Amino acid sequence: MSDPLLPDPPAAADPSAVFDGADVVLDANVLLSLYRVSATTRDAWFEALDRLHDRLVMPHQVAIEFMRNSDSVRTSLAASYIDLINEIEKLPSRPAAIFGGGRHVHADRIADLRATVQPHVDALLVDLRAARDQDRALVDADNDVVMHKVRALYGRRVLRQPTSDVLRARVRDFMDYRLPNRIPPGWKDGATKSIPRNAAGDYLLWAEVLEHAAAVRRPVLMVTDDAKDDWWLKQAGTMSAQPELVEEFARVVGLEYAQVTSKDFLELAQRQLGLGSDRQAVDETAEAAQASENGGLSIEEWVERFDEMYARLAEDERERLLHDLRIAGRTRSWGTPRPGPARFRLVAVADATDDARREARDEALRQALLRVAESHTSSTSTEPPDKQSDEL
């Protein structure tokens, strides 16, 4: 066979082959997940990163995103405890709400039920607050163990901030050329982020990686849980680095580039560094990455919150949302964040993607929510309402 007109693009490097000599770049989403996992899993990560200290590199863009989001992620677990405590505190009032009593109707019955429920609620709240106080995964603002460790690991490993001229040129290059031509990474953010500086975030990170690797002449192992198609090529249930990223790295740097998820990285690091396999830490890392990608909630948690919210809607609002859920499977048009009762959000659900794994989860979630909605209403109409509700 004759040689092709164009050579085959370079393949992504085998992560295990470059692990010992590559600089390691952790995306901000990976570092932020350290707030979401248990203290034991967090320690497993710190053990691995300590061993790689001299090869850790943090692009300035990663530092910006990590610092920007650390407070909200750090407080998310504490906020979950607060939400749970608030819900339990409401239980003594539920008999009145269910029986619908006023000053006289069911008054004695409701008072008796409240007296029955209240002691159990009080005991449960004591135990729950004790469990919260003993939860080692909670990170206190005054003793942020994650921030302290990240600063210790990366104190002199954060890349220099690009000058204003360089930053402006990169944002312009992204908006004018890379975004309209769908050149990875970052083009998937163009439709959801209206501020050019924010839309170009992934490319700004990538540009720093290219510049650094070319200067130090070392390959790079990139660790990211950004599952969008502008980072990953997804085929037959597998993911690999987008070929355009590999090709650009080879063209600019002349060396190999490898890319892995946080789960695969922790598993690889434990094996390559002789740390011993910690299956629980690896599995929890995968779950934290998935929860982050899906707005922080499992399907079961989404269903629970949706059930609570849907039960409080007026009939016309139920029909409107039921219609949205039914047509979503055909139009794939849902998922736009919309405010709802009890701070409910349809967040990060079914944004148009070629990722078969996320599509399967989105459809499973849609079907689960649809079953909840249909269990609450006898309406079979799928005609869209005349106007959208302010509540949804």
Residue pairs with C-beta under 8 A, 6 or more apart in sequence:
9 243
9 246
9 247
10 246
10 247
10 250
10 256
11 243
11 246
12 240
12 241
12 243
12 246
12 257
12 258
12 259
13 219
13 256
13 257
13 258
14 258
15 221
15 258
15 259
15 260
15 264
15 265
15 268
16 268
16 271
16 272
17 256
17 258
18 219
18 221
18 256
18 258
19 221
19 268
19 269
19 272
20 272
21 218
21 219
22 55
22 218
22 219
22 220
22 221
22 256
22 258
23 55
23 56
23 57
23 212
23 213
23 216
23 218
23 219
23 220
23 221
24 52
24 55
24 56
24 57
24 220
24 221
24 223
25 57
25 58
25 59
25 62
25 209
25 220
25 221
25 222
25 223
26 56
26 58
26 62
26 223
26 224
26 262
27 62
27 205
27 222
27 223
27 224
27 225
27 226
28 62
28 65
28 66
28 69
29 224
29 225
29 226
29 289
29 292
30 223
30 224
30 225
30 262
30 265
30 289
31 62
31 66
31 146
31 150
32 66
32 69
32 70
32 73
32 292
33 225
33 262
33 285
33 288
33 289
33 292
34 42
34 45
34 146
34 150
35 70
35 73
35 74
35 76
35 77
35 139
35 146
36 73
36 76
36 77
36 288
36 291
36 292
36 296
37 45
37 137
37 281
37 284
37 285
37 288
38 136
38 137
38 284
39 136
39 137
40 280
40 281
41 278
41 280
41 281
41 284
41 285
41 288
42 137
42 145
42 146
44 266
44 270
44 275
44 278
44 281
45 266
45 281
45 285
46 149
47 275
48 266
48 269
48 270
48 273
48 275
49 56
49 153
50 153
51 269
51 273
51 275
52 269
52 273
53 153
56 153
56 154
56 157
57 157
57 159
57 209
57 212
57 220
58 154
58 157
58 158
58 159
59 158
59 159
59 204
59 205
59 208
59 209
59 212
60 158
60 159
60 160
60 161
60 162
60 208
61 201
61 204
61 205
61 208
62 205
63 154
63 158
65 201
66 150
70 144
70 146
70 147
71 141
74 139
74 141
74 144
74 146
74 147
75 141
76 296
77 135
77 137
77 138
77 139
78 132
78 138
81 128
81 132
81 135
81 138
84 128
85 125
85 128
85 129
85 132
88 121
88 124
88 125
88 128
89 121
89 125
91 117
91 121
92 114
92 117
92 118
92 121
93 114
94 117
95 109
95 110
95 113
95 114
95 117
96 106
96 110
96 114
99 106
99 109
99 110
100 106
101 107
101 109
101 110
132 138
139 145
139 146
159 208
159 212
162 170
162 204
162 207
162 208
167 204
170 200
170 203
170 204
170 207
171 196
171 197
171 200
171 204
173 203
174 186
174 196
174 199
174 200
174 203
174 204
175 196
175 199
175 200
177 183
178 186
178 187
178 203
179 186
179 187
179 190
179 199
179 200
181 187
182 230
183 244
184 230
184 231
184 242
184 244
184 245
185 202
185 203
185 205
185 206
185 226
185 230
185 231
185 242
185 245
186 199
186 200
186 201
186 202
186 203
186 206
186 230
187 230
188 228
188 229
188 230
189 198
189 199
189 201
189 202
189 228
189 230
190 199
192 351
193 199
193 201
202 226
202 230
202 231
206 245
209 220
209 222
209 249
210 248
210 249
210 252
210 253
213 219
213 220
213 249
213 252
213 253
213 255
214 252
214 253
214 254
217 253
217 255
218 255
219 253
219 255
219 256
219 257
219 258
220 249
220 253
220 255
220 257
220 258
221 258
221 259
221 260
221 265
222 241
222 257
222 258
222 259
222 260
223 259
223 260
223 261
223 262
223 265
224 231
224 259
224 261
224 262
225 261
225 262
225 289
225 292
225 293
227 239
227 293
227 355
227 357
227 358
228 353
228 355
229 242
229 353
229 354
229 355
230 242
231 241
231 242
231 245
231 259
232 239
232 240
232 241
232 242
232 259
232 355
233 239
233 240
233 241
233 242
233 243
234 354
234 355
234 356
234 357
237 356
237 357
239 261
240 259
241 257
241 258
241 259
245 257
245 259
246 257
249 255
249 256
249 257
250 256
250 257
260 268
261 286
261 289
262 285
262 286
262 288
262 289
263 282
263 283
263 285
263 286
263 289
266 281
266 282
266 285
267 277
267 282
269 275
270 276
270 277
270 278
270 282
271 277
291 297
291 298
293 348
293 358
294 348
294 349
294 361
295 345
295 347
295 348
295 349
297 305
299 361
299 364
299 365
299 368
302 365
302 368
302 369
303 368
303 369
303 372
305 342
305 344
306 344
306 369
306 372
306 373
307 372
307 376
308 342
309 340
309 341
309 342
309 344
310 318
310 321
310 372
310 373
310 376
311 376
312 341
312 342
313 321
313 341
313 391
315 377
315 379
316 385
316 389
317 389
317 391
317 392
318 373
318 376
318 377
318 379
319 377
319 379
319 381
319 385
320 384
320 385
320 388
320 389
320 392
321 373
321 392
322 370
322 373
322 374
322 377
322 379
322 382
323 381
323 382
323 383
323 384
323 385
324 334
325 334
325 366
325 369
325 370
325 373
326 370
326 382
327 333
327 382
327 384
328 334
328 350
328 366
329 363
329 366
332 350
332 352
334 346
334 349
334 350
334 366
335 346
335 348
335 349
335 350
335 351
335 362
336 346
337 345
337 346
337 347
338 345
338 346
338 392
339 345
339 391
339 392
340 346
340 391
340 392
341 391
349 362
349 365
349 366
350 359
350 362
350 363
350 365
350 366
353 359
